[in-house]
Amino acid sequence: MGATVPAGGPIAVICAIEEELTHLRRAVGAGEEEWRAGRRYWRATLAGQPLVLTLCGIGMLGAAAAAEATIIHHAPAAVLNYGCTGGHREDLLPGDLVLGERTIAYDSVRVAPDGREEYKPMYYLRTGRQERAAYLPADPALLAAARRAAAALDGRHEPWPPASGWPAGVPHRAPRLFAGTVASADRWNRSHERIRAIAGLHESLCEDMEAAAIALTCASHDTPFLTIKDISNNELLRTTEPGAFAGETAGQLGRRAAVLTLWTLRELTGGGADRS
């Protein structure tokens, strides 16, 4: 099992919020804190491979800005994003993991005079030219490393606590792994009709507010990208009250995705055998 990360530069990891990033920061060590242009980074190493960790905040604009700044200041060999998401299918339950085989900014739409919305491919600038993409695929080498890590972790993830927003009437079970589309926009959809419409159009497994923006920025720089998510809520099964969400999910957001990200990094750095 050899390292598959492209040569040169650190591997960057971007999370939306500290509650997600803290799990990985603990695992790789505090590292050296660095500020550049008002943005905070943490430097660490894993099996000799430099890492740079940062926060982007919630939302597409902040995610794109953080990815652009990270690429400009640190020239990473690859960018990973992980964190919590809302499920788009009834079989995705809190604690389940999603490998983002592709990402899509689902709010890239054209609105007809009668109000109907039609999805149009996403725009991004690459080497000075306008590009369009219906979706952005994950980097194959990063995805392959994540699959190896997921296989090694099978059955080892800590189950989601039943008291932390587990849907009533749904039998409790251990986390499962899914792979597919992560849909992104500056929205938190709680309408069943809206969620099913997005999932029906894009075959999405879950939604967040950052992954596609980071993916588009990475695509504009030809930087390999992968997103790894875990499910924190599923509005099709249980309506989330935003005011109570942070409290009931405390300590759980991004926790399992962080473990899978760590093991993916070990695969990429040739340290896959070190699975303590």
C-alpha positions in Angstrom: 0.0 0.0 0.0 1.8 3.1 -1.2 1.1 6.8 -0.7 -1.3 8.2 -3.4 -1.2 11.9 -2.6 0.2 14.0 -5.4 3.8 15.1 -4.8 4.5 18.5 -3.3 2.7 20.7 -0.8 0.7 19.9 2.3 -2.7 18.2 2.3 -5.3 20.8 3.3 -8.4 20.0 5.4 -11.2 22.5 5.5 -14.2 22.3 7.8 -17.1 24.8 8.3 -17.1 25.0 12.1 -14.8 24.3 15.0 -17.1 21.7 16.4 -16.3 19.6 13.3 -12.5 20.4 13.0 -11.8 19.8 16.7 -12.0 16.0 16.3 -9.2 15.9 13.7 -7.1 18.5 15.4 -7.1 16.4 18.6 -6.1 13.3 16.6 -3.1 14.9 14.7 -1.9 17.2 17.5 -2.4 20.9 18.2 0.3 21.9 15.6 1.5 25.3 14.9 -1.0 28.1 14.7 -0.5 30.5 11.8 -2.5 33.6 10.7 -2.4 34.9 7.1 -4.5 37.8 5.9 -6.8 37.5 8.8 -7.4 33.7 8.4 -6.2 31.1 10.9 -4.5 27.9 9.9 -3.0 25.0 12.0 0.0 23.2 10.7 0.6 19.5 11.6 2.3 16.4 10.2 1.1 12.9 9.8 3.6 10.2 9.0 5.9 12.9 7.8 3.3 14.5 5.5 2.6 18.2 6.2 -1.1 19.1 6.9 -2.8 22.4 7.0 -6.1 22.7 8.7 -8.5 25.6 8.5 -12.1 26.8 9.0 -14.3 28.3 6.4 -17.4 29.2 8.4 -20.9 28.2 7.3 -22.0 29.0 3.8 -20.9 28.8 0.1 -19.2 32.2 0.0 -17.0 31.6 3.0 -16.2 28.1 1.8 -15.0 29.4 -1.6 -13.0 32.2 0.0 -11.3 29.8 2.4 -10.5 27.4 -0.3 -9.1 30.1 -2.5 -6.9 31.5 0.3 -5.7 28.1 1.3 -4.7 27.3 -2.3 -2.9 30.6 -2.8 -1.1 30.7 0.6 -0.2 27.0 0.9 -0.3 25.4 -2.6 -1.8 22.1 -1.2 -1.3 18.9 -3.0 -4.9 18.0 -2.3 -7.9 19.4 -0.3 -10.2 17.4 1.9 -13.4 18.7 3.3 -15.5 17.0 6.0 -18.4 17.7 8.3 -22.1 17.2 9.0 -24.9 17.1 6.6 -28.7 16.5 6.3 -29.9 13.3 4.8 -31.9 13.2 1.5 -33.1 9.7 1.8 -35.0 7.9 4.5 -32.4 5.2 4.9 -29.7 7.7 5.9 -29.6 8.0 9.6 -27.6 10.1 12.1 -24.0 8.9 12.2 -24.0 7.4 8.7 -21.1 8.4 6.5 -21.2 9.7 2.9 -18.2 9.6 0.5 -18.8 12.4 -1.9 -18.3 10.7 -5.3 -19.4 14.0 -6.8 -20.6 17.4 -5.6 -23.2 19.7 -7.1 -24.3 23.3 -6.4 -28.0 22.7 -6.8 -29.0 26.3 -6.6 -27.4 26.9 -10.1 -30.7 27.4 -11.8 -32.5 29.4 -14.5 -35.9 30.7 -13.5 -38.5 30.8 -16.2 -41.0 33.7 -16.5 -43.7 31.5 -14.9 -41.4 30.7 -11.9 -40.3 27.3 -12.9 -36.7 26.5 -12.1 -34.4 24.7 -14.5 -31.0 23.4 -13.3 -28.1 24.6 -15.3 -24.4 23.5 -15.2 -22.2 25.2 -12.7 -19.7 27.9 -13.8 -16.1 28.2 -12.8 -13.0 29.8 -14.2 -10.0 27.6 -15.0 -6.7 29.0 -16.6 -8.6 32.1 -17.6 -11.4 30.3 -19.4 -15.0 29.9 -18.4 -15.8 26.2 -17.7 -19.1 24.5 -17.0 -19.9 21.3 -15.3 -23.1 19.5 -14.4 -21.3 18.1 -11.4 -17.8 17.8 -10.1 -16.4 14.3 -9.5 -14.1 13.5 -6.6 -10.4 13.0 -7.3 -10.1 9.3 -8.1 -6.9 8.7 -6.0 -8.4 10.5 -3.0 -11.7 8.6 -3.3 -9.8 5.3 -3.6 -7.9 6.0 -0.4 -11.1 6.9 1.4 -12.7 3.6 0.2 -9.7 1.7 1.6 -10.0 3.6 4.9 -13.8 3.0 5.1 -13.3 -0.8 4.5 -10.8 -0.9 7.3 -13.2 1.0 9.6 -16.2 -1.1 8.8 -18.1 -1.9 12.0 -15.8 0.3 14.2 -17.6 3.6 14.2 -19.3 4.6 17.4 -23.1 4.6 17.1 -24.9 7.9 17.2 -26.4 8.4 20.7 -30.1 7.8 20.7 -30.7 10.9 22.8 -29.0 13.2 20.3 -31.8 13.6 17.9 -32.3 10.0 16.7 -35.7 9.8 14.9 -38.5 8.5 17.0 -39.8 5.1 15.9 -36.7 4.2 13.9 -34.7 1.2 15.2 -31.3 2.3 16.5 -28.4 0.9 14.5 -24.6 1.3 13.9 -23.4 3.8 11.2 -23.4 2.7 7.6 -21.3 4.0 4.7 -22.9 5.4 1.5 -21.2 6.9 -1.6 -22.8 9.3 -4.0 -23.7 13.0 -4.6 -23.3 15.7 -2.0 -25.6 18.7 -2.8 -24.7 22.2 -1.6 -26.3 25.6 -1.3 -27.0 28.3 1.2 -30.1 26.6 2.4 -31.3 24.3 5.2 -34.2 22.4 3.6 -36.8 21.1 5.9 -39.6 20.7 3.4 -40.1 17.1 2.4 -41.3 18.1 -1.0 -38.2 20.3 -1.6 -35.8 17.6 -0.3 -37.3 14.9 -2.5 -37.3 17.2 -5.6 -33.5 17.9 -5.1 -32.8 14.2 -4.5 -34.9 13.2 -7.5 -33.1 15.6 -9.9 -29.6 15.1 -8.7 -29.7 11.7 -7.0 -28.2 13.4 -3.9 -27.6 11.6 -0.7 -27.3 14.6 1.5 -27.0 18.4 1.6 -24.5 20.9 3.1 -23.6 24.5 2.6 -19.9 24.2 1.6 -18.7 21.2 -0.3 -19.6 22.3 -3.9 -18.1 25.7 -3.4 -14.8 24.2 -2.2 -15.0 21.7 -5.1 -15.5 24.5 -7.7 -12.6 26.5 -6.3 -10.3 23.4 -6.4 -11.4 22.7 -9.9 -10.4 26.2 -11.0 -6.9 25.5 -9.7 -6.7 21.8 -10.8 -6.3 20.8 -7.1 -7.5 17.3 -6.2 -10.6 17.4 -3.9 -12.7 15.0 -1.9 -15.5 15.6 0.6 -16.4 13.2 3.4 -19.7 13.8 5.3 -21.6 12.3 8.2 -25.4 12.6 8.7 -26.5 14.8 11.6 -30.2 15.1 10.8 -32.8 13.8 8.4 -35.8 16.1 8.0 -37.7 13.3 6.2 -37.8 11.4 9.5 -37.6 14.1 12.2 -38.1 17.8 11.9 -35.1 19.6 13.4 -35.6 22.7 15.5 -32.7 25.0 14.7 -32.6 26.4 18.2 -32.1 23.0 19.8 -29.9 21.5 17.1 -26.5 22.6 18.5 -27.4 21.4 22.0 -28.7 18.0 21.2 -25.9 17.2 18.7 -23.0 18.5 20.9 -19.9 16.6 20.4 -21.3 14.6 17.5 -21.1 16.9 14.5 -18.4 15.7 12.1 -17.1 13.2 14.6 -17.3 10.1 12.4 -16.4 11.9 9.3 -13.3 13.1 11.1 -12.3 9.5 11.9 -12.7 8.5 8.3 -10.8 11.6 7.1 -7.9 10.7 9.5 -7.8 7.1 8.2 -7.9 8.4 4.6 -5.0 10.7 5.4 -3.1 7.7 6.7 -3.8 5.8 3.5 -2.6 8.8 1.5 0.6 9.2 3.5 1.5 5.5 3.5 0.6 5.1 7.1 -2.4 2.9 6.6 -1.0 0.1 8.8 -1.1 2.5 11.8 -4.7 2.2 12.7 -4.6 2.7 16.5 
